[in-house]
Amino acid sequence: MKVIQLHKNEATLIKRAVKNNREAQHTLFESHAPKMLSVCRYYIKDVCQAEEVMMNGFFKVFTNLKSFRSDGSFEGWVRRIMVRESISYLRQQKNIEFPVEEVDFKNEFTNNIETEIEVEEIQQLIDELPEGYKIVFVMYAIQGYRHQEIATMLNIAESTSKSQLFKARKLLQEKIKNRNTTSYGTN
């Protein structure tokens, strides 16, 4: 028996999904859900809540699929929806603060900390950051957004985005240093 591949590429799946073909929608969901759950998880500590946000995001994806232009990747388009949905969720849950204060960027730490940290430990350290620091750090360092884009999406000043990133990095480096000190018993 010969197996025939029904969906050769994503563009075909997208065209079928726009016409409300449930099989095509399911296939798109299955292929992108694991990555998109990761995206939501960067912002939201609780996995169940991250799953709920992801599902709401996919609802928006399929509702607005007609507006997808093939200028960029479909995954990138979906990822932007998930980021916005995650930020929206966080705003609804609590008041996210972005304290504005002057920061001396000349004294920014270097990334010389030599350590081996597991992915789960890194995620835990990121989860421990204050919400404002965490959101900007994830958007900049993990998602690759520029400060101007972050400022627009979060409705903050570009300088606030930069200072939040600086503070997040500084705090993470301190946490890693403390972790290494307690792990290895050195100062």
N, C-alpha and C positions, 0 to 999 in steps of 0.2 A: 504494500500500500504506500502510495506517495503522499507526503504531507505537503499541502499547498499553503504557502504563507499568504494570509488574507490581507494583511496590512503591511505593505512594503516600506512605507515611510511615514513619518509623523505628519507631513503635510496632508496626506490622504486621510489620516485619522482625524485631523483637525476639521477638514471639510465635511467629513461624515458626522463629527460631533456637533458641528454648527447646525446640522439638520436634525438634531436631537436623537441621533443614533446612540442608544444606550450602550451597546457593545463597544463602540469607538470611545465613548466617554469613559467607560470602565477601563479600557486599555490605557488611555491617557492618564487616568487617575493612578492606576497600578504602577505605571512606569515613573511617575513623578512624585507620588506620595512619600516615599521614604526620604528623599532629599528635602521635600518641603516640610516634613515633620521636623527635620533637623533645623531648618531655618527658623521655624516657630519656636523650637526648643531653645535656640540661642537667646531668645528674648524672654521666654516664659519658663520658670523653674519647674512647675508641675506638669508632668507629662500628659496627664488627662486633659488639663486645660489647653496645653499646646495642641493636642489632637483635635479638640473642639474648635480652636482657632483655625487650624488647618482645614477642617471640614467646611467651616464658614468661608474660608478663602477659596476652596474649590467650588463652592456654590457660586461665588462671585465670578470665578474663572469661567464656568460653564454658562452663567447668565450673560456674561459680556464677551463670550468667545467671538461673536460677530465683529467686535471692534479690534480684534488682534490683527495687526498688520505684520506681515512677514519680513519687516525691516530688520529685526533682531531675532534672537532665538526665542522659541516658545518657552523654554525653561526659564530664561531671564525674565520674560513677561510674567510668568506665574510666580517667580520668586519675588518680584516687586509687589505683587498683590499680597503675598504672604507676609512680607515685611510690614506693609501698611496695615494689614489686618492685625498683626501682632501689636503694633504700636497703638492702634485704635483700642484693642482689648486692654492694654496696660493703662491707657488714659481713662477708660471706663472704670477700671478696678480701683485705681488710686490716683491721687494727684502727683504726677511726676514733676519733680522740681529740678531745675537746672540753675543752681546758684551761680550768680555772675560775680566773679572776683578776678582781680588781676593776677596773672601767673607769669613768673619769670621763666620763659622757655629756654633761656641760655643755660640753665642748670639741669636740663632734662637728662635723665639717666640714660646710660648706654645699655645696650642689650647684651652685656657680658656675663650674665648669670649662666653658669654652666650647670645644667641639671638635666635629669631625665624625668619627665613627668608624663604620666599616662593621660590619655584624652579625657577620661572621666574626672581626673583630678583637676585638669585645666577648666573643664566645664563647671566643676564645683567652685573653683576660685572665681570664675566669672560670675556665677550665680550669687556669690557673696558681695559683689560690688553694689553700691547704691544704684537704684534704678536709672537715674540720669547718666551716671558714668557707664553703666552696663550697656544701655541702648546705643550711646554714641560709640563706645568701643566696638561693639558687635557690628554696627553699621559701617564703621570705617575699616577696622582691622580684619574683619571676617568677611563681610559682604562686599567690601570694596567701594563703598560710596565716598564721594568727595565731601569736604566740609560744606561747600555751598549747597550740595544736594541734601545733606543731613539737616542743615539749617532750614531749608525750605520745607522739608517733610515734617520737621518737629516744631516749626514756627518759632525758631530761636535765632539769635545772631550767629554769624559764622564764627566770631571770636569765642562765643560760648561753647560751640561745638569743639573748637580747638582746645579750650581749657578743660572741658570734660574729658576729652581723650587723654590729655596730659595727666590729669589727676587719676584716671583709671589705670593708665600704664604705671604710674608711680606706685599706686596702691597694690597692683598686681605684683610688681617687682618686690615690694616689701613683703607681701604674703609668701612669695616664692622663697625669698631669702630666709624668712622665719621658718618656713617649712624645712628648708635645707639645714638650718641651724639645729632644729629639734630632731631631724632625721639622722643627721650625722654627728650631732653632739659637738659641733664646732662653732666658733664665733666668727 
